[in-house]
Amino acid sequence: MSSIRNEFVDYAVELMAGWAPVSARRMFGGYGLYREGLMFALIVDDELFFKTDKDSVAQFERMDSHPFVYVSKSRNVQLSYWSAPGGSLESPAEMSGWCQSAYGAALRAQVVKASKRKRK
């Protein structure tokens, strides 16, 4: 586990502990959150974002979440990470459900990447 020096990151990782062991690593001014070496969430400016895909993004849209967007050289880039629904930051049980959804999206993305590599 990396050394975490951010109170919000510590809080999020602790809240997720009932779901699974989670580690945080600094990256690009934020933190990546990992389960078993697979990134399923990120924290930027003390805001938590979960990995999504076509199977899960509608859940986040229904909860009034928003996508993670950053500016790269003059254009906006939207990643497949959406903001954590409000209640997830107050309830370990709710957090577990959202973590599981995000981890599932990360696992599916990993399978797609592996199959693309095999074709090359």
Biotite code that builds the C-alpha atoms (Angstrom):
import biotite.structure as struc

atoms = struc.array([
    struc.Atom([0.000, 0.000, 0.000], chain_id="A", res_id=1, res_name="MET", atom_name="CA", element="C"),
    struc.Atom([1.333, 3.398, -0.886], chain_id="A", res_id=2, res_name="SER", atom_name="CA", element="C"),
    struc.Atom([1.743, 6.158, 1.628], chain_id="A", res_id=3, res_name="SER", atom_name="CA", element="C"),
    struc.Atom([-1.328, 8.338, 1.413], chain_id="A", res_id=4, res_name="ILE", atom_name="CA", element="C"),
    struc.Atom([-1.119, 11.936, 2.552], chain_id="A", res_id=5, res_name="ARG", atom_name="CA", element="C"),
    struc.Atom([-4.596, 13.100, 1.696], chain_id="A", res_id=6, res_name="ASN", atom_name="CA", element="C"),
    struc.Atom([-7.403, 13.026, 4.254], chain_id="A", res_id=7, res_name="GLU", atom_name="CA", element="C"),
    struc.Atom([-10.165, 12.469, 1.677], chain_id="A", res_id=8, res_name="PHE", atom_name="CA", element="C"),
    struc.Atom([-8.241, 9.609, 0.051], chain_id="A", res_id=9, res_name="VAL", atom_name="CA", element="C"),
    struc.Atom([-7.702, 8.017, 3.469], chain_id="A", res_id=10, res_name="ASP", atom_name="CA", element="C"),
    struc.Atom([-11.426, 8.364, 4.210], chain_id="A", res_id=11, res_name="TYR", atom_name="CA", element="C"),
    struc.Atom([-12.491, 6.821, 0.878], chain_id="A", res_id=12, res_name="ALA", atom_name="CA", element="C"),
    struc.Atom([-10.073, 3.890, 1.183], chain_id="A", res_id=13, res_name="VAL", atom_name="CA", element="C"),
    struc.Atom([-11.247, 3.243, 4.750], chain_id="A", res_id=14, res_name="GLU", atom_name="CA", element="C"),
    struc.Atom([-14.903, 3.383, 3.655], chain_id="A", res_id=15, res_name="LEU", atom_name="CA", element="C"),
    struc.Atom([-14.155, 0.820, 0.933], chain_id="A", res_id=16, res_name="MET", atom_name="CA", element="C"),
    struc.Atom([-12.350, -1.566, 3.305], chain_id="A", res_id=17, res_name="ALA", atom_name="CA", element="C"),
    struc.Atom([-15.527, -3.515, 4.054], chain_id="A", res_id=18, res_name="GLY", atom_name="CA", element="C"),
    struc.Atom([-15.835, -4.299, 0.349], chain_id="A", res_id=19, res_name="TRP", atom_name="CA", element="C"),
    struc.Atom([-12.226, -5.250, -0.382], chain_id="A", res_id=20, res_name="ALA", atom_name="CA", element="C"),
    struc.Atom([-8.640, -4.221, 0.340], chain_id="A", res_id=21, res_name="PRO", atom_name="CA", element="C"),
    struc.Atom([-8.061, -1.046, -1.684], chain_id="A", res_id=22, res_name="VAL", atom_name="CA", element="C"),
    struc.Atom([-4.801, 0.804, -2.257], chain_id="A", res_id=23, res_name="SER", atom_name="CA", element="C"),
    struc.Atom([-4.245, 4.341, -3.507], chain_id="A", res_id=24, res_name="ALA", atom_name="CA", element="C"),
    struc.Atom([-1.397, 5.589, -5.686], chain_id="A", res_id=25, res_name="ARG", atom_name="CA", element="C"),
    struc.Atom([-0.590, 9.162, -6.664], chain_id="A", res_id=26, res_name="ARG", atom_name="CA", element="C"),
    struc.Atom([-0.988, 9.876, -10.344], chain_id="A", res_id=27, res_name="MET", atom_name="CA", element="C"),
    struc.Atom([-1.292, 13.032, -12.451], chain_id="A", res_id=28, res_name="PHE", atom_name="CA", element="C"),
    struc.Atom([-2.194, 15.308, -9.553], chain_id="A", res_id=29, res_name="GLY", atom_name="CA", element="C"),
    struc.Atom([-4.754, 12.849, -8.189], chain_id="A", res_id=30, res_name="GLY", atom_name="CA", element="C"),
    struc.Atom([-4.937, 9.273, -6.958], chain_id="A", res_id=31, res_name="TYR", atom_name="CA", element="C"),
    struc.Atom([-5.795, 5.980, -8.596], chain_id="A", res_id=32, res_name="GLY", atom_name="CA", element="C"),
    struc.Atom([-7.689, 3.474, -6.416], chain_id="A", res_id=33, res_name="LEU", atom_name="CA", element="C"),
    struc.Atom([-6.848, -0.185, -6.980], chain_id="A", res_id=34, res_name="TYR", atom_name="CA", element="C"),
    struc.Atom([-8.141, -3.597, -6.026], chain_id="A", res_id=35, res_name="ARG", atom_name="CA", element="C"),
    struc.Atom([-5.709, -6.442, -6.732], chain_id="A", res_id=36, res_name="GLU", atom_name="CA", element="C"),
    struc.Atom([-3.668, -4.156, -8.987], chain_id="A", res_id=37, res_name="GLY", atom_name="CA", element="C"),
    struc.Atom([-6.638, -3.105, -11.132], chain_id="A", res_id=38, res_name="LEU", atom_name="CA", element="C"),
    struc.Atom([-7.661, 0.560, -11.114], chain_id="A", res_id=39, res_name="MET", atom_name="CA", element="C"),
    struc.Atom([-11.416, 0.980, -10.612], chain_id="A", res_id=40, res_name="PHE", atom_name="CA", element="C"),
    struc.Atom([-11.687, 4.548, -9.306], chain_id="A", res_id=41, res_name="ALA", atom_name="CA", element="C"),
    struc.Atom([-9.833, 7.824, -9.122], chain_id="A", res_id=42, res_name="LEU", atom_name="CA", element="C"),
    struc.Atom([-9.808, 10.845, -6.867], chain_id="A", res_id=43, res_name="ILE", atom_name="CA", element="C"),
    struc.Atom([-9.092, 14.310, -8.221], chain_id="A", res_id=44, res_name="VAL", atom_name="CA", element="C"),
    struc.Atom([-9.450, 17.499, -6.156], chain_id="A", res_id=45, res_name="ASP", atom_name="CA", element="C"),
    struc.Atom([-11.087, 15.517, -3.330], chain_id="A", res_id=46, res_name="ASP", atom_name="CA", element="C"),
    struc.Atom([-13.792, 14.136, -5.624], chain_id="A", res_id=47, res_name="GLU", atom_name="CA", element="C"),
    struc.Atom([-14.262, 10.393, -6.144], chain_id="A", res_id=48, res_name="LEU", atom_name="CA", element="C"),
    struc.Atom([-14.946, 9.002, -9.619], chain_id="A", res_id=49, res_name="PHE", atom_name="CA", element="C"),
    struc.Atom([-15.817, 5.374, -10.441], chain_id="A", res_id=50, res_name="PHE", atom_name="CA", element="C"),
    struc.Atom([-14.923, 3.453, -13.623], chain_id="A", res_id=51, res_name="LYS", atom_name="CA", element="C"),
    struc.Atom([-17.913, 2.984, -15.929], chain_id="A", res_id=52, res_name="THR", atom_name="CA", element="C"),
    struc.Atom([-18.697, 1.322, -19.229], chain_id="A", res_id=53, res_name="ASP", atom_name="CA", element="C"),
    struc.Atom([-21.705, 0.865, -21.490], chain_id="A", res_id=54, res_name="LYS", atom_name="CA", element="C"),
    struc.Atom([-23.178, -1.633, -19.005], chain_id="A", res_id=55, res_name="ASP", atom_name="CA", element="C"),
    struc.Atom([-22.991, 0.681, -15.989], chain_id="A", res_id=56, res_name="SER", atom_name="CA", element="C"),
    struc.Atom([-22.992, 4.339, -17.053], chain_id="A", res_id=57, res_name="VAL", atom_name="CA", element="C"),
    struc.Atom([-26.809, 4.601, -16.990], chain_id="A", res_id=58, res_name="ALA", atom_name="CA", element="C"),
    struc.Atom([-26.780, 3.891, -13.229], chain_id="A", res_id=59, res_name="GLN", atom_name="CA", element="C"),
    struc.Atom([-24.560, 6.920, -12.687], chain_id="A", res_id=60, res_name="PHE", atom_name="CA", element="C"),
    struc.Atom([-26.635, 9.116, -14.994], chain_id="A", res_id=61, res_name="GLU", atom_name="CA", element="C"),
    struc.Atom([-29.774, 8.238, -12.983], chain_id="A", res_id=62, res_name="ARG", atom_name="CA", element="C"),
    struc.Atom([-27.980, 9.340, -9.797], chain_id="A", res_id=63, res_name="MET", atom_name="CA", element="C"),
    struc.Atom([-27.140, 12.778, -11.274], chain_id="A", res_id=64, res_name="ASP", atom_name="CA", element="C"),
    struc.Atom([-23.444, 11.959, -11.372], chain_id="A", res_id=65, res_name="SER", atom_name="CA", element="C"),
    struc.Atom([-21.169, 13.656, -13.878], chain_id="A", res_id=66, res_name="HIS", atom_name="CA", element="C"),
    struc.Atom([-18.259, 12.388, -15.952], chain_id="A", res_id=67, res_name="PRO", atom_name="CA", element="C"),
    struc.Atom([-14.644, 13.187, -15.200], chain_id="A", res_id=68, res_name="PHE", atom_name="CA", element="C"),
    struc.Atom([-13.432, 15.697, -17.795], chain_id="A", res_id=69, res_name="VAL", atom_name="CA", element="C"),
    struc.Atom([-10.046, 17.371, -18.081], chain_id="A", res_id=70, res_name="TYR", atom_name="CA", element="C"),
    struc.Atom([-8.581, 19.875, -20.524], chain_id="A", res_id=71, res_name="VAL", atom_name="CA", element="C"),
    struc.Atom([-5.727, 18.627, -22.672], chain_id="A", res_id=72, res_name="SER", atom_name="CA", element="C"),
    struc.Atom([-4.043, 21.259, -24.823], chain_id="A", res_id=73, res_name="LYS", atom_name="CA", element="C"),
    struc.Atom([-7.269, 23.145, -25.744], chain_id="A", res_id=74, res_name="SER", atom_name="CA", element="C"),
    struc.Atom([-9.765, 20.305, -25.912], chain_id="A", res_id=75, res_name="ARG", atom_name="CA", element="C"),
    struc.Atom([-11.899, 18.630, -23.284], chain_id="A", res_id=76, res_name="ASN", atom_name="CA", element="C"),
    struc.Atom([-11.281, 14.928, -22.697], chain_id="A", res_id=77, res_name="VAL", atom_name="CA", element="C"),
    struc.Atom([-13.959, 12.817, -21.024], chain_id="A", res_id=78, res_name="GLN", atom_name="CA", element="C"),
    struc.Atom([-12.842, 9.586, -19.408], chain_id="A", res_id=79, res_name="LEU", atom_name="CA", element="C"),
    struc.Atom([-15.017, 6.605, -18.533], chain_id="A", res_id=80, res_name="SER", atom_name="CA", element="C"),
    struc.Atom([-15.131, 7.636, -14.868], chain_id="A", res_id=81, res_name="TYR", atom_name="CA", element="C"),
    struc.Atom([-18.221, 9.182, -13.261], chain_id="A", res_id=82, res_name="TRP", atom_name="CA", element="C"),
    struc.Atom([-18.611, 10.966, -9.947], chain_id="A", res_id=83, res_name="SER", atom_name="CA", element="C"),
    struc.Atom([-19.597, 8.961, -6.886], chain_id="A", res_id=84, res_name="ALA", atom_name="CA", element="C"),
    struc.Atom([-23.289, 9.246, -6.040], chain_id="A", res_id=85, res_name="PRO", atom_name="CA", element="C"),
    struc.Atom([-23.810, 11.333, -2.885], chain_id="A", res_id=86, res_name="GLY", atom_name="CA", element="C"),
    struc.Atom([-24.958, 8.612, -0.500], chain_id="A", res_id=87, res_name="GLY", atom_name="CA", element="C"),
    struc.Atom([-22.000, 6.385, -1.313], chain_id="A", res_id=88, res_name="SER", atom_name="CA", element="C"),
    struc.Atom([-19.672, 8.617, 0.698], chain_id="A", res_id=89, res_name="LEU", atom_name="CA", element="C"),
    struc.Atom([-21.727, 8.166, 3.861], chain_id="A", res_id=90, res_name="GLU", atom_name="CA", element="C"),
    struc.Atom([-22.621, 4.482, 3.815], chain_id="A", res_id=91, res_name="SER", atom_name="CA", element="C"),
    struc.Atom([-20.182, 1.557, 3.666], chain_id="A", res_id=92, res_name="PRO", atom_name="CA", element="C"),
    struc.Atom([-22.975, -0.654, 2.263], chain_id="A", res_id=93, res_name="ALA", atom_name="CA", element="C"),
    struc.Atom([-23.785, 1.810, -0.515], chain_id="A", res_id=94, res_name="GLU", atom_name="CA", element="C"),
    struc.Atom([-20.081, 2.344, -1.191], chain_id="A", res_id=95, res_name="MET", atom_name="CA", element="C"),
    struc.Atom([-19.626, -1.415, -1.620], chain_id="A", res_id=96, res_name="SER", atom_name="CA", element="C"),
    struc.Atom([-22.288, -1.558, -4.330], chain_id="A", res_id=97, res_name="GLY", atom_name="CA", element="C"),
    struc.Atom([-20.737, 1.273, -6.334], chain_id="A", res_id=98, res_name="TRP", atom_name="CA", element="C"),
    struc.Atom([-17.245, -0.187, -5.884], chain_id="A", res_id=99, res_name="CYS", atom_name="CA", element="C"),
    struc.Atom([-18.456, -3.548, -7.175], chain_id="A", res_id=100, res_name="GLN", atom_name="CA", element="C"),
    struc.Atom([-20.036, -1.893, -10.211], chain_id="A", res_id=101, res_name="SER", atom_name="CA", element="C"),
    struc.Atom([-16.820, 0.033, -10.967], chain_id="A", res_id=102, res_name="ALA", atom_name="CA", element="C"),
    struc.Atom([-14.627, -3.017, -10.434], chain_id="A", res_id=103, res_name="TYR", atom_name="CA", element="C"),
    struc.Atom([-16.847, -4.977, -12.829], chain_id="A", res_id=104, res_name="GLY", atom_name="CA", element="C"),
    struc.Atom([-16.403, -2.246, -15.458], chain_id="A", res_id=105, res_name="ALA", atom_name="CA", element="C"),
    struc.Atom([-12.623, -2.339, -14.916], chain_id="A", res_id=106, res_name="ALA", atom_name="CA", element="C"),
    struc.Atom([-12.575, -6.137, -15.290], chain_id="A", res_id=107, res_name="LEU", atom_name="CA", element="C"),
    struc.Atom([-14.606, -5.951, -18.524], chain_id="A", res_id=108, res_name="ARG", atom_name="CA", element="C"),
    struc.Atom([-12.239, -3.265, -19.894], chain_id="A", res_id=109, res_name="ALA", atom_name="CA", element="C"),
    struc.Atom([-9.275, -5.487, -19.052], chain_id="A", res_id=110, res_name="GLN", atom_name="CA", element="C"),
    struc.Atom([-10.800, -8.386, -21.045], chain_id="A", res_id=111, res_name="VAL", atom_name="CA", element="C"),
    struc.Atom([-11.384, -6.106, -24.049], chain_id="A", res_id=112, res_name="VAL", atom_name="CA", element="C"),
    struc.Atom([-7.768, -4.858, -23.924], chain_id="A", res_id=113, res_name="LYS", atom_name="CA", element="C"),
    struc.Atom([-6.436, -8.416, -23.704], chain_id="A", res_id=114, res_name="ALA", atom_name="CA", element="C"),
    struc.Atom([-8.486, -9.571, -26.690], chain_id="A", res_id=115, res_name="SER", atom_name="CA", element="C"),
    struc.Atom([-7.292, -6.581, -28.769], chain_id="A", res_id=116, res_name="LYS", atom_name="CA", element="C"),
    struc.Atom([-3.674, -7.443, -27.929], chain_id="A", res_id=117, res_name="ARG", atom_name="CA", element="C"),
    struc.Atom([-4.194, -11.066, -29.017], chain_id="A", res_id=118, res_name="LYS", atom_name="CA", element="C"),
    struc.Atom([-5.529, -9.960, -32.420], chain_id="A", res_id=119, res_name="ARG", atom_name="CA", element="C"),
    struc.Atom([-2.389, -7.917, -33.153], chain_id="A", res_id=120, res_name="LYS", atom_name="CA", element="C"),
])
